[in-house]
Amino acid sequence: MFITGPEVIKTVTREEVDLETLGGASTHNSISGVAHFAADNEEQSLELTRRLLSYLPSNNAEAPPALEPNDDPWRMDPELNTIVPADPGQAYDMKNLIHRVFDLNSFMEVHRDFAQNAIVGFARLHGQAVGIVAQQPAVLAGVINIDASDKMAGFIRFCDAFNIPVITFIDSPGFMPGLAEEHGGIIRHGAKIVYAYSEATVPKLAIVTRKAYGGAYIVMSSKYIRTDLVFAWPTAEIAVMGPEGAVNILYRKQLNGIEDSEAEHARLVAEFRKKFSKPYAPAASGHIDDILIPAETRPRLIAALELLRDKQASLPPKKHGLMPL
């Protein structure tokens, strides 16, 4: 519908409207998520474009371009052994981990300013282009919300469209709670991640660095959704939910009936964490393929990627799947 007239024209003149509040690079990079990159000038824009294209094939039938490796494939970083804090409530920067694992200076983040509790981007592993999906414990503890779901699902689909292997780093405490997220359809948006991972036929690797709880773990490239190889660090906590929440549900009546409930609660939490929040039982059941010494992550990922180089996968014949939109 079009409306004309002097009064309407006046309301949209430059003098009357702050155009930056309606849109612009900052708004669409950080709030709407429509834009993936921002540049200060034309030269920087062209440089961003050239770098982005260096990770992409010419079309969907080709493999992504590989470069001559410039980093030692056997490089092990001892700092990775202590990068995850002993305190499960303490944050750490997942980007620091990514920079240490992949080829030096090869990480190119996409959608950097949007849904910063999730990280997506391109990097190289022994010269091979890969896509990275990760959670950022330093922002909102890395929980999955609506925006993060859309960000990760869209990037996974993009990588699969251009034959780029996907490597996922999991530190997943859960989905974002709250009325706004529920009414906004967090379950529907979270299902996009499951769909994207399940339908992707490119090589898929995953590493659980710390928390992997409940449904938020399942959607993040778990074995349940056709991930080829899933590794875990010894710091991984794989369980239906966090120990505090589990104890509050399982032992509520017991705790209400004693005087020193705080001490008993702490004891039960420690007992639950020791029994259920380690990667050894999931490894024994086949849901984790191997438990890695963190410093060895780079060479192990390179070996896994080489193993899956000739992976051939096909989907059942159909026009298209029913993606949750």
Rosetta blueprint (number, residue, H / E / L):
1 M L
2 F L
3 I L
4 T L
5 G L
6 P H
7 E H
8 V H
9 I H
10 K H
11 T H
12 V L
13 T L
14 R L
15 E L
16 E L
17 V L
18 D L
19 L H
20 E H
21 T H
22 L H
23 G L
24 G L
25 A H
26 S H
27 T H
28 H H
29 N H
30 S H
31 I L
32 S L
33 G L
34 V L
35 A L
36 H L
37 F L
38 A L
39 A L
40 D L
41 N L
42 E H
43 E H
44 Q H
45 S H
46 L H
47 E H
48 L H
49 T H
50 R H
51 R H
52 L H
53 L H
54 S L
55 Y L
56 L L
57 P L
58 S L
59 N L
60 N L
61 A L
62 E L
63 A L
64 P L
65 P L
66 A L
67 L L
68 E L
69 P L
70 N L
71 D L
72 D L
73 P L
74 W L
75 R L
76 M L
77 D L
78 P H
79 E H
80 L H
81 N H
82 T H
83 I L
84 V L
85 P L
86 A L
87 D L
88 P L
89 G L
90 Q L
91 A L
92 Y L
93 D L
94 M H
95 K H
96 N H
97 L H
98 I H
99 H H
100 R H
101 V H
102 F L
103 D L
104 L L
105 N L
106 S L
107 F L
108 M E
109 E E
110 V E
111 H L
112 R L
113 D L
114 F L
115 A L
116 Q L
117 N L
118 A E
119 I E
120 V E
121 G E
122 F E
123 A E
124 R E
125 L E
126 H L
127 G L
128 Q E
129 A E
130 V E
131 G E
132 I E
133 V E
134 A E
135 Q E
136 Q L
137 P L
138 A L
139 V L
140 L H
141 A H
142 G H
143 V L
144 I E
145 N L
146 I H
147 D H
148 A H
149 S H
150 D H
151 K H
152 M H
153 A H
154 G H
155 F H
156 I H
157 R H
158 F H
159 C H
160 D H
161 A H
162 F L
163 N L
164 I L
165 P L
166 V E
167 I E
168 T E
169 F E
170 I E
171 D E
172 S E
173 P L
174 G L
175 F E
176 M L
177 P L
178 G L
179 L H
180 A H
181 E H
182 E H
183 H H
184 G L
185 G L
186 I H
187 I H
188 R H
189 H H
190 G H
191 A H
192 K H
193 I H
194 V H
195 Y H
196 A H
197 Y H
198 S H
199 E H
200 A L
201 T L
202 V L
203 P L
204 K E
205 L E
206 A E
207 I E
208 V E
209 T E
210 R E
211 K E
212 A E
213 Y E
214 G H
215 G H
216 A H
217 Y H
218 I H
219 V L
220 M L
221 S L
222 S L
223 K H
224 Y H
225 I H
226 R L
227 T L
228 D L
229 L E
230 V E
231 F E
232 A E
233 W L
234 P L
235 T L
236 A L
237 E E
238 I E
239 A E
240 V L
241 M L
242 G L
243 P H
244 E H
245 G H
246 A H
247 V H
248 N H
249 I H
250 L H
251 Y L
252 R H
253 K H
254 Q H
255 L H
256 N H
257 G L
258 I L
259 E L
260 D L
261 S H
262 E H
263 A H
264 E H
265 H H
266 A H
267 R H
268 L H
269 V H
270 A H
271 E H
272 F H
273 R H
274 K H
275 K H
276 F H
277 S L
278 K L
279 P L
280 Y H
281 A H
282 P H
283 A H
284 A H
285 S L
286 G L
287 H L
288 I L
289 D L
290 D E
291 I E
292 L L
293 I L
294 P H
295 A H
296 E H
297 T H
298 R H
299 P H
300 R H
301 L H
302 I H
303 A H
304 A H
305 L H
306 E H
307 L H
308 L L
309 R L
310 D L
311 K L
312 Q L
313 A L
314 S L
315 L L
316 P L
317 P L
318 K L
319 K L
320 H L
321 G L
322 L L
323 M L
324 P L
325 L L
